[in-house]
Amino acid sequence: MERMLSPHGIKFEHQHMIQRRRCSICERKLEQTAFYLTEGDDAPEPQQAWLLCAPCNTAVQAELSRSELQSPVRTRVAVGIVASSRSPENRAKWWQERFWDELDDRNWNRIIIWFIMIVAFAHVGFFLLLALVPLIFQ
């Protein structure tokens, strides 16, 4: 496990995940590497820790660098600000127009590939179902 000290005095550990597989902020599944964020030693008890995905970690780092707050609880404040905008409750659902407006190219490609797979194999499944119906009801 590699340990770094950021310019803000916060310990970051770049680790491979074994047990917990979701980000503490956005609740999305983590990739092979995740960022472990802990509060500094000067933070009041109980000291907190978060397991973050790369986009959430980048957002927290940007918030920390943007903030002029020099309090021991600045990490909690930064995580709270990022969590308020990236929480699962704020994520658009597929039936909302905002969901389709926010899709990037990678997600559009996923949707198109799934659509092609369903169209390509749905008729095969339907044919097999029709072929098995007489065998089932004999």
C-alpha positions in Angstrom: 0.0 0.0 0.0 1.4 3.3 -1.1 0.9 6.3 1.3 1.2 9.9 0.2 0.7 13.2 2.0 -1.2 15.7 0.0 -0.4 19.5 0.2 -3.5 19.8 2.4 -2.1 17.5 5.1 -4.5 14.7 4.2 -3.3 11.1 3.9 -4.2 9.4 0.7 -3.8 5.7 0.1 -4.0 4.3 -3.4 -5.2 0.7 -2.8 -6.7 -2.2 -4.7 -10.1 -3.1 -3.4 -11.0 -6.5 -2.0 -14.1 -6.1 0.2 -16.0 -2.9 -0.3 -16.7 -2.3 -4.0 -18.6 1.0 -4.0 -17.6 4.6 -3.7 -18.6 6.3 -0.4 -19.9 9.4 -2.2 -21.6 8.3 -5.4 -22.2 4.6 -4.5 -21.0 3.5 -8.0 -19.0 0.4 -8.3 -15.3 0.9 -7.9 -12.7 -0.1 -10.5 -9.6 -2.0 -9.6 -8.0 1.0 -7.9 -9.7 3.3 -5.5 -8.6 6.2 -3.3 -8.8 6.0 0.4 -9.2 9.4 2.0 -8.7 9.9 5.8 -8.8 13.0 7.8 -5.6 14.5 9.2 -4.5 13.8 12.8 -5.7 17.3 13.9 -9.3 16.5 13.1 -11.7 16.1 16.0 -12.9 12.6 17.0 -14.2 10.4 15.5 -11.8 10.7 12.6 -13.5 9.7 9.4 -12.4 7.9 6.2 -13.9 7.5 2.8 -13.3 5.2 -0.1 -13.6 7.1 -3.4 -13.7 6.4 -7.1 -11.4 8.4 -9.3 -14.0 11.0 -10.4 -15.1 11.7 -6.8 -11.5 11.8 -5.6 -10.7 14.4 -8.3 -13.8 16.4 -7.3 -12.8 16.4 -3.6 -9.2 17.4 -4.5 -10.5 20.3 -6.6 -12.8 21.4 -3.8 -9.9 21.2 -1.3 -7.6 23.3 -3.5 -10.4 25.8 -4.2 -11.3 26.2 -0.6 -9.5 28.8 1.6 -10.7 27.1 4.7 -7.8 26.0 7.0 -9.8 24.2 9.6 -9.2 20.6 10.8 -12.7 19.7 9.5 -12.1 21.0 5.9 -11.9 17.5 4.6 -15.4 16.8 5.9 -16.7 20.0 4.4 -15.1 19.2 1.0 -16.5 15.7 1.0 -19.9 17.0 2.0 -20.0 19.6 -0.8 -19.0 16.9 -3.4 -21.5 14.4 -1.9 -24.3 17.0 -2.1 -23.8 17.2 -5.9 -22.8 13.6 -6.7 -25.1 11.5 -4.4 -27.2 8.7 -6.0 -30.4 10.7 -5.2 -29.3 13.5 -7.5 -28.5 11.1 -10.4 -31.0 11.4 -13.2 -33.2 8.4 -14.0 -33.4 6.9 -17.5 -36.9 8.3 -18.1 -35.8 11.8 -17.4 -34.6 14.1 -20.2 -31.6 15.1 -18.1 -30.3 11.5 -18.2 -30.1 11.5 -22.0 -28.6 15.0 -22.1 -25.7 14.1 -19.7 -24.6 10.9 -21.5 -21.1 10.9 -22.7 -19.8 8.9 -25.7 -18.7 5.9 -23.7 -22.2 5.5 -22.2 -23.9 6.0 -25.6 -21.7 3.3 -27.0 -22.7 0.9 -24.1 -26.4 1.6 -24.8 -26.0 1.0 -28.5 -24.0 -2.2 -28.0 -26.7 -3.6 -25.6 -29.4 -2.6 -28.0 -27.7 -4.5 -30.9 -27.1 -7.5 -28.7 -30.8 -7.6 -27.6 -32.0 -7.2 -31.2 -29.5 -9.8 -32.5 -30.4 -12.5 -29.9 -34.0 -11.9 -29.0 -35.4 -13.5 -32.1 -33.2 -16.6 -31.5 -34.6 -16.9 -28.0 -38.1 -16.5 -29.3 -37.5 -19.2 -31.9 -36.2 -21.6 -29.2 -39.2 -20.9 -27.0 -41.5 -21.7 -29.9 -39.6 -24.9 -30.7 -39.8 -26.0 -27.0 -43.5 -25.3 -26.5 -44.7 -28.5 -28.2 -42.1 -30.6 -26.3 -43.2 -29.1 -23.0 -47.0 -29.7 -23.6 -46.7 -33.3 -24.9 
